């Protein structure tokens, strides 16, 4: 397990870091996820759906779709 983690891996339903004892509670990168919104400055328009409904990827200017195709999903 790592001691550093990139923001995109927080609260993604997979534990990337060993738990740490804080105030008698075992905390991981998946603890208190209700405090971390899925659509925010750090992960908006990064090409990955961090929100279950894909809201963090809506209305983004960048796309990986070929030029001669309709907008991809």
Beta strands, then each sheet from edge to edge (+ up, - down):
strand 1: 20-22
strand 2: 25-27
sheet 1: 1+ 2-
end
